[in-house]
Amino acid sequence: MDNEKCQCSNFRQYKHDENSPKTWPELIGVLGDEAAKLIKAEMPNLQIIQIIHPPWALTQDLCSDRVRILVDGFNRVSMPPSIG
């Protein structure tokens, strides 16, 4: 693991395995909490998994140790979660 700090936070920046997913399109329609559990189980080194409810307000910064899960009004994943 690389110990460089991410430019957007105090969290460490991780270099992920090339075989690791960077997006999870198969989670569209899944409940947000369940999606977070599945992502954390698959990539335990992630430091931040955010579930974002509407209206979505996101910063434009990128962090390699963060996944954002955008859900709809029914708490279902509406866009593929991705690292960044």
C-alpha positions as CSV (number, residue, x, y, z in Angstrom):
1,M,0.0,0.0,0.0
2,D,1.1,3.5,-0.8
3,N,1.1,5.8,2.2
4,E,0.9,9.1,0.3
5,K,-1.9,11.4,1.6
6,C,-4.8,12.1,-0.6
7,Q,-4.9,15.8,-1.7
8,C,-8.5,16.2,-0.6
9,S,-8.3,14.7,2.9
10,N,-6.1,13.4,5.7
11,F,-6.8,9.8,4.6
12,R,-4.2,7.7,3.0
13,Q,-4.2,7.2,-0.8
14,Y,-4.3,3.5,-1.7
15,K,-3.1,1.9,-4.9
16,H,-5.7,-0.7,-5.7
17,D,-5.0,-4.0,-7.4
18,E,-5.5,-3.7,-11.2
19,N,-8.1,-6.5,-10.9
20,S,-10.1,-4.6,-8.3
21,P,-13.3,-2.9,-9.5
22,K,-13.4,0.8,-9.9
23,T,-17.2,0.9,-10.4
24,W,-20.0,-1.4,-9.4
25,P,-22.8,-1.2,-12.1
26,E,-24.3,-4.5,-10.8
27,L,-25.4,-2.6,-7.6
28,I,-27.9,-0.4,-9.4
29,G,-31.3,-1.0,-7.7
30,V,-29.8,-2.5,-4.5
31,L,-30.5,-0.8,-1.2
32,G,-27.8,1.7,-0.3
33,D,-26.8,0.0,3.0
34,E,-26.5,-3.4,1.3
35,A,-24.4,-1.9,-1.5
36,A,-22.1,-0.4,1.1
37,K,-21.6,-3.7,2.9
38,L,-20.9,-5.5,-0.4
39,I,-18.3,-2.9,-1.4
40,K,-16.6,-2.9,2.0
41,A,-16.4,-6.7,1.9
42,E,-14.9,-6.7,-1.5
43,M,-12.4,-3.8,-0.8
44,P,-11.8,-3.6,3.0
45,N,-9.0,-1.0,2.6
46,L,-11.5,1.7,1.6
47,Q,-11.6,4.4,4.2
48,I,-14.8,6.2,3.2
49,I,-18.1,4.8,1.8
50,Q,-20.6,7.5,1.5
51,I,-24.3,7.0,0.9
52,I,-25.6,10.2,-0.8
53,H,-29.3,10.9,-0.7
54,P,-31.1,13.3,-3.0
55,P,-30.7,16.1,-3.8
56,W,-27.1,15.1,-4.6
57,A,-24.6,17.7,-3.7
58,L,-21.0,16.5,-4.3
59,T,-17.6,18.1,-4.2
60,Q,-15.4,17.7,-7.3
61,D,-12.4,16.4,-5.5
62,L,-11.2,12.8,-6.1
63,C,-10.0,10.4,-3.4
64,S,-8.7,6.9,-4.1
65,D,-10.0,5.6,-0.8
66,R,-13.6,6.8,-1.1
67,V,-16.7,5.4,-2.8
68,R,-19.8,7.4,-3.1
69,I,-23.1,5.6,-3.4
70,L,-25.9,7.7,-5.0
71,V,-29.4,6.6,-3.9
72,D,-32.8,7.7,-4.9
73,G,-35.8,8.6,-2.7
74,F,-36.4,4.9,-2.0
75,N,-32.7,4.4,-0.8
76,R,-32.0,2.3,-4.0
77,V,-28.6,2.8,-5.8
78,S,-29.4,4.8,-8.9
79,M,-26.0,5.3,-10.4
80,P,-23.0,2.9,-10.4
81,P,-21.0,3.5,-7.2
82,S,-17.4,4.4,-8.1
83,I,-14.0,5.0,-6.4
84,G,-13.2,8.7,-6.3
